Amino acid sequence: MLRPHDAGPRTAAFFDLDKTIIAKSSALAFSRPFYQGGLINRRAVLKSAYAQFVFLVGGADHDQMEKMREYLSALTRGWNVQQVREIVAETLHNLIDPIIYDEAASLIEQHHAAGRDVVIVSSSGSEVVEPIGALLGADHVIATRLKIEDGRYTGEIEYYAYAENKAAAIRELAETEGYDLADCYAYSDSSTDLPLLEAVGHPSAVNPDRALRKEAVAREWPVLVFDRPVELRRRLPEFSAPSRSVLTAVAIGTAVLTAGVIWYAAKRRRPAV
């Protein structure tokens, strides 16, 4: 049980997204609709099933994440943003809503009931993270930002919300919002988020990879298991789907994430074409 927040400095709960709030990689979830829209080929779609399995079983370490960042930058250069928006507008809700962990949604509600802000901190693109945050009632979102010029991706990343960058971002937000990080909470599945977890007084490992589990046990951090994905419409009868205009806003980040399908599988075999 989470203790209520006493009067004094404000506090927050910081949540990673993939495998912490949702049951899959947000990058890999969109491979099929992007194939149908002509952005990736059939070979990449077939590889995505394998890549999703690898991600769910073992995650990605620091070196793999850095290679992914470099690959995504090159792959998305020149992609038409409007085309991506139209594709994602038709698929985001159906793909993401059913894979939100019931346990994560409940924990978010408990933190809000205890008087804490909820902040989603994700390496995924802000255009996909922000609508998911809105679905869950998050107060703030920290996410990767991709540069766009003349309606197309430039191939550059303006801000990469990863590893130490996440910790720096929550410290900056804490300064702005008046959070006492010593009394804040954080949740993640990945050892690459150790800086985020170390920055707060109450860290927890959720469905942790092997390295994070080892750290959590050594540091006596709680280890949580989330294994009940649930549709928010079933969990919350009053929940209604966001409008099409809201869904189109997530497209840019989703395109960046989907490109990870090609990179991760190709890394284990040969360069994608």
C-alpha positions as CSV (number, residue, x, y, z in Angstrom):
1,M,0.0,0.0,0.0
2,L,1.2,3.5,-0.8
3,R,1.2,5.9,2.1
4,P,-0.6,9.2,1.5
5,H,1.5,12.2,0.7
6,D,1.7,14.5,3.8
7,A,1.6,18.3,3.5
8,G,5.0,19.6,2.4
9,P,7.1,19.4,-0.8
10,R,5.3,17.9,-3.8
11,T,6.1,14.4,-4.9
12,A,5.7,12.3,-8.1
13,A,5.8,8.8,-9.4
14,F,7.9,8.3,-12.6
15,F,7.0,5.4,-14.9
16,D,8.9,3.9,-17.9
17,L,6.5,2.8,-20.7
18,D,7.5,-0.4,-22.5
19,K,7.1,-3.5,-20.4
20,T,6.3,-1.3,-17.4
21,I,3.0,0.3,-18.4
22,I,2.3,-1.6,-21.6
23,A,3.0,-5.3,-22.3
24,K,4.9,-4.9,-25.5
25,S,7.4,-2.7,-27.2
26,S,5.6,0.3,-28.6
27,A,8.1,0.3,-31.4
28,L,7.3,-3.2,-32.5
29,A,3.6,-3.0,-32.1
30,F,3.1,-0.9,-35.2
31,S,5.0,-3.0,-37.8
32,R,2.0,-4.4,-39.6
33,P,0.1,-1.1,-40.2
34,F,3.3,0.5,-41.4
35,Y,3.8,-2.3,-43.8
36,Q,0.2,-1.9,-45.0
37,G,1.0,1.8,-45.5
38,G,4.1,1.1,-47.6
39,L,6.7,2.4,-45.1
40,I,8.4,-1.0,-44.4
41,N,8.5,-4.2,-46.4
42,R,7.2,-7.7,-45.8
43,R,10.6,-8.9,-44.7
44,A,10.6,-6.4,-41.9
45,V,7.1,-7.4,-40.8
46,L,8.1,-11.1,-40.6
47,K,11.2,-10.2,-38.6
48,S,9.1,-8.1,-36.2
49,A,7.5,-11.1,-34.6
50,Y,10.9,-12.5,-33.8
51,A,12.1,-9.1,-32.6
52,Q,9.1,-8.7,-30.3
53,F,9.8,-12.1,-28.8
54,V,13.5,-11.2,-28.2
55,F,12.5,-7.9,-26.6
56,L,9.9,-9.5,-24.3
57,V,12.4,-12.2,-23.2
58,G,15.6,-10.2,-22.8
59,G,15.1,-6.6,-23.6
60,A,17.9,-4.5,-25.0
61,D,21.2,-3.4,-23.3
62,H,23.0,-0.1,-23.6
63,D,25.0,-1.0,-26.7
64,Q,21.9,-2.2,-28.5
65,M,20.0,0.9,-27.6
66,E,22.7,3.1,-29.0
67,K,22.9,1.2,-32.2
68,M,19.1,1.5,-32.4
69,R,19.2,5.2,-32.0
70,E,21.8,5.6,-34.8
71,Y,19.9,3.3,-37.1
72,L,16.5,4.9,-36.5
73,S,18.0,8.3,-37.3
74,A,19.1,7.1,-40.7
75,L,16.1,5.0,-41.5
76,T,13.5,7.7,-40.9
77,R,15.2,10.4,-42.9
78,G,12.8,11.7,-45.5
79,W,9.7,10.0,-44.2
80,N,6.5,12.0,-44.9
81,V,5.0,13.0,-41.5
82,Q,1.5,13.4,-42.8
83,Q,1.5,9.8,-44.2
84,V,2.6,8.5,-40.9
85,R,-0.1,10.5,-39.0
86,E,-2.8,9.1,-41.2
87,I,-1.7,5.5,-40.7
88,V,-1.3,5.8,-36.9
89,A,-4.7,7.6,-36.6
90,E,-6.3,4.4,-37.7
91,T,-4.4,2.0,-35.6
92,L,-3.0,3.5,-32.3
93,H,-6.0,3.0,-30.1
94,N,-6.7,-0.6,-31.2
95,L,-3.0,-1.5,-30.8
96,I,-2.1,0.2,-27.5
97,D,-5.3,0.2,-25.4
98,P,-5.5,-3.6,-25.0
99,I,-1.9,-4.0,-23.9
100,I,-1.9,-1.6,-20.9
101,Y,-1.1,-3.5,-17.7
102,D,-4.0,-3.6,-15.2
103,E,-1.5,-3.5,-12.4
104,A,0.2,-0.3,-13.8
105,A,-3.1,1.4,-14.3
106,S,-4.1,0.6,-10.7
107,L,-0.7,1.8,-9.4
108,I,-1.2,5.1,-11.3
109,E,-4.6,5.5,-9.6
110,Q,-3.1,4.8,-6.2
111,H,-0.4,7.4,-6.6
112,H,-2.9,10.0,-7.7
113,A,-5.1,9.1,-4.7
114,A,-2.1,9.6,-2.5
115,G,-1.6,13.1,-3.9
116,R,1.3,12.5,-6.2
117,D,1.8,13.6,-9.8
118,V,2.3,10.8,-12.4
119,V,5.1,11.2,-15.0
120,I,5.7,8.9,-17.9
121,V,9.4,8.9,-18.8
122,S,10.1,7.0,-22.1
123,S,12.7,6.7,-24.8
124,S,9.8,6.4,-27.2
125,G,8.7,9.5,-29.3
126,S,6.7,12.2,-27.6
127,E,4.0,11.9,-30.2
128,V,3.1,8.4,-29.1
129,V,3.9,8.8,-25.4
130,E,1.8,11.9,-24.8
131,P,-1.5,10.3,-26.0
132,I,-0.8,7.2,-23.9
133,G,-0.2,9.5,-21.0
134,A,-3.5,11.2,-21.6
135,L,-5.3,7.9,-21.6
136,L,-3.9,7.1,-18.2
137,G,-4.3,10.6,-16.7
138,A,-0.5,11.3,-16.5
139,D,0.4,14.8,-15.3
140,H,3.6,15.1,-17.4
141,V,5.4,13.2,-20.1
142,I,9.2,13.1,-20.8
143,A,10.0,11.5,-24.2
144,T,12.3,11.5,-27.2
145,R,11.8,14.3,-29.7
146,L,12.6,13.9,-33.4
147,K,13.4,16.9,-35.6
148,I,11.1,17.6,-38.5
149,E,11.5,20.1,-41.4
150,D,9.1,20.8,-44.3
151,G,6.9,17.9,-43.2
152,R,9.6,15.3,-43.2
153,Y,12.0,13.7,-40.8
154,T,15.5,15.2,-41.0
155,G,17.2,12.1,-39.5
156,E,18.2,14.0,-36.4
157,I,17.0,13.5,-32.8
158,E,16.6,16.7,-30.9
159,Y,16.4,15.0,-27.5
160,Y,16.9,11.4,-26.6
161,A,15.2,10.4,-23.4
162,Y,17.5,7.5,-22.4
163,A,19.6,6.4,-19.5
164,E,21.2,9.4,-17.7
165,N,19.1,11.8,-19.8
166,K,16.0,10.5,-18.1
167,A,17.5,11.2,-14.7
168,A,18.6,14.7,-15.7
169,A,15.1,15.3,-17.1
170,I,13.3,14.3,-13.9
171,R,15.7,16.4,-11.8
172,E,14.9,19.4,-14.0
173,L,11.1,18.7,-13.8
174,A,11.5,18.3,-10.0
175,E,13.1,21.7,-9.8
176,T,10.3,23.3,-11.8
177,E,7.4,21.5,-10.1
178,G,8.9,21.5,-6.6
179,Y,9.1,17.7,-6.2
180,D,11.2,16.2,-3.4
181,L,12.9,13.4,-5.2
182,A,13.8,11.7,-2.0
183,D,10.1,11.1,-1.4
184,C,9.3,10.2,-5.1
185,Y,8.8,6.8,-6.7
186,A,10.1,5.3,-10.0
187,Y,9.3,2.2,-12.0
188,S,11.1,0.5,-14.8
189,D,11.9,-2.9,-16.4
190,S,15.4,-2.1,-17.8
191,S,18.9,-1.8,-16.3
192,T,19.5,1.1,-18.7
193,D,17.1,3.0,-16.4
194,L,19.3,2.6,-13.3
195,P,20.0,6.4,-13.3
196,L,16.3,7.1,-13.2
197,L,15.7,4.6,-10.4
198,E,18.7,5.9,-8.4
199,A,17.4,9.5,-8.6
200,V,14.4,8.8,-6.4
201,G,13.9,7.6,-2.8
202,H,11.5,4.8,-3.7
203,P,12.6,2.8,-6.8
204,S,10.9,-0.4,-8.0
205,A,11.8,-2.9,-10.7
206,V,8.9,-4.0,-12.8
207,N,9.2,-7.2,-14.9
208,P,13.0,-6.5,-14.7
209,D,15.6,-7.8,-17.2
210,R,18.4,-9.9,-15.7
211,A,20.8,-7.1,-14.9
212,L,18.1,-5.0,-13.3
213,R,16.8,-7.9,-11.2
214,K,20.3,-8.5,-9.9
215,E,20.7,-4.8,-9.0
216,A,17.2,-4.7,-7.4
217,V,18.0,-7.8,-5.2
218,A,21.3,-6.4,-4.2
219,R,19.8,-3.0,-3.2
220,E,16.7,-4.5,-1.7
221,W,14.4,-2.7,-4.1
222,P,10.9,-4.1,-4.6
223,V,10.5,-6.3,-7.6
224,L,7.0,-6.2,-9.1
225,V,5.4,-8.5,-11.7
226,F,2.8,-7.1,-14.0
227,D,1.2,-9.7,-16.2
228,R,-2.5,-8.7,-16.7
229,P,-2.9,-6.6,-19.9
230,V,-6.5,-5.2,-20.0
231,E,-8.5,-2.9,-22.3
232,L,-9.1,0.4,-20.5
233,R,-12.7,0.4,-21.9
234,R,-13.4,-2.8,-20.0
235,R,-11.5,-1.7,-16.9
236,L,-13.1,1.8,-16.8
237,P,-16.7,1.8,-18.2
238,E,-16.5,5.6,-18.5
239,F,-13.4,5.5,-20.7
240,S,-13.9,6.6,-24.3
241,A,-11.5,6.5,-27.2
242,P,-9.6,9.6,-28.1
243,S,-10.7,11.5,-31.2
244,R,-9.0,11.0,-34.6
245,S,-7.3,14.3,-34.3
246,V,-5.7,13.2,-31.0
247,L,-4.6,9.9,-32.5
248,T,-2.9,11.6,-35.5
249,A,-0.7,13.6,-33.1
250,V,1.2,10.5,-32.1
251,A,2.3,9.5,-35.5
252,I,5.8,11.0,-35.7
253,G,7.1,9.2,-32.6
254,T,5.4,6.0,-33.6
255,A,7.2,6.0,-36.9
256,V,10.6,6.3,-35.2
257,L,9.7,3.5,-32.8
258,T,8.5,1.2,-35.5
259,A,11.8,1.5,-37.3
260,G,13.2,-0.4,-34.4
261,V,11.6,-3.6,-35.7
262,I,13.9,-3.5,-38.7
263,W,17.1,-2.6,-36.7
264,Y,16.7,-5.2,-34.0
265,A,16.0,-8.2,-36.2
266,A,18.6,-7.2,-38.8
267,K,21.2,-6.8,-36.1
268,R,21.0,-10.5,-35.4
269,R,21.2,-11.5,-39.1
270,R,22.3,-9.0,-41.8
271,P,21.7,-5.3,-42.6
272,A,18.1,-4.5,-43.6
273,V,17.5,-3.4,-47.2
